[in-house]
């Protein structure tokens, strides 16, 4: 089995945001792999929809034996286990408030372009806040 280096983006704008990120990281450690690096935390406005709730975001670098599609399944399972509700956005908006959101930004240096998964994440460069998250 190969060891994979994966960059995940964590985001939350509901409830106790700091605790949501910590809980997500604990689930990721238990279900996906070892966290090697954590970025700064960034509080920012939502992009793609209207809300009064600020987001708290963080990037993490993990090492895992799982494949990209196995990681995708695990992060979706973690989101649901933590209470994420998938609902229809309002007209002319892309997203809704969320308790937790986990995106796969990078997986080694591979490129995947399927209906279920796109790596690198298509919004890596269009979401301005991602550029403000850095590893120590």
N, C-alpha and C positions, 0 to 999 in steps of 0.2 A: 504494500500500500504506500502511496505517496503522501508526503506532507504538503499541505496546501496553505498558502498565506492569503488571507481574506480580509478585506476592509469592509466593515459594516457601518452604516449610519443609523443611529438611534434617535428617535424624536418622540416628544410627548407634549401635549398642550392641555391636558385635563388632569384633575386630581393633584396629588403630591408628586410633582414632576421629578424631583430629585429621587424620591423613592421608586418611582416607575423605572427610571434609568438603572438604578441599582438592582432592582428585581430582574429586569431584562438581562443585565450582565450576569447575574447569578444563574439564570436559566441557560444562557448561552454557554457559560462555563460547564454546566452539567450536561447539556444536550449536544453541543456542537464542538467545542474545543477550548484550548487554553487562550486566555487573553494575554497578548504580549505587550501591547501598547494601548494607551487611552489618550485621546485628545483633550484639549480644554473643553469646558462646558460653554455653550453659547445660548443666550436667551435672545430670541429674535421674533419678528412678526411672521405670520403665516404667508406663504407664497402659493398662489393658485386658488385662494378662496378668502372670503371675508369672515373674520372672527375677531372678537375682543381678546381672546386667549393667546398669550404669547407662547411660543414653543421653547423648549429646552432641548438642545441637540448636542450630540457627541458622536465622534467617530471612534471605533475600536479596531485594532488589528488582532486577528486571531489566527491560530494554527490549528488545522483540522485534518483528519483523514477522510472526511466526507466529500462526496462529489458536489458540484454546483447545485444540481437538482435536489440532492439530499439536504443541503444547507437551506435551500428555498423552502422545502417542506417543513423543516425544523423551525425556521423563523416564523412562518405562518402559524404553526402550531403554538409557538410561544405567544404570539400576538393574541390568538384566540384564548389561550389559557389565562392570560393576564386580563382579559375582558374587553379586548378590542371588538367593536361592533362595525361591521361593514355596511354602510348605508349609502343611498343615492345622494350625490351632491346636489345643491340647489342649481337651478337653471343658470347657465353661463359660468359655472364654477367647476373646478376640477376635483376638489377634495372636501373633506369634512373634518371637524375636530376629531382627535383620536387620543386614546389613553396611551397607546404605544404604536410606534411604526418602526420597522426594522427593514432597511434596504441593503441589498448587496451592491456595494459600489464597485469593487474589484475582486477578482478571484485569480490569483497568480497573475499571469499576463495574458490569459485567454480571452477570446471574444466569443460570445454566444448571442445569437439573434434569433430567438424563437418566440412563439406566441406567449409562452409561460415565463420566459426569463431573458433579460437582456443584460449582458455584461460586456464592457463597463456600463454602469447604470446610465441611461440616456440623459438624466438631469444632472450629472456630475458637474457640468460646466455652466448650465443655465441657472442653477440655484446659487445665488450669490453667497448665501451663508456658508455653503460647503467650503468655499475658499478661505473662510475665517477660522476653520477648525484645523488645528495642527497638532502633530505628535511632539511630545517633549523629547 
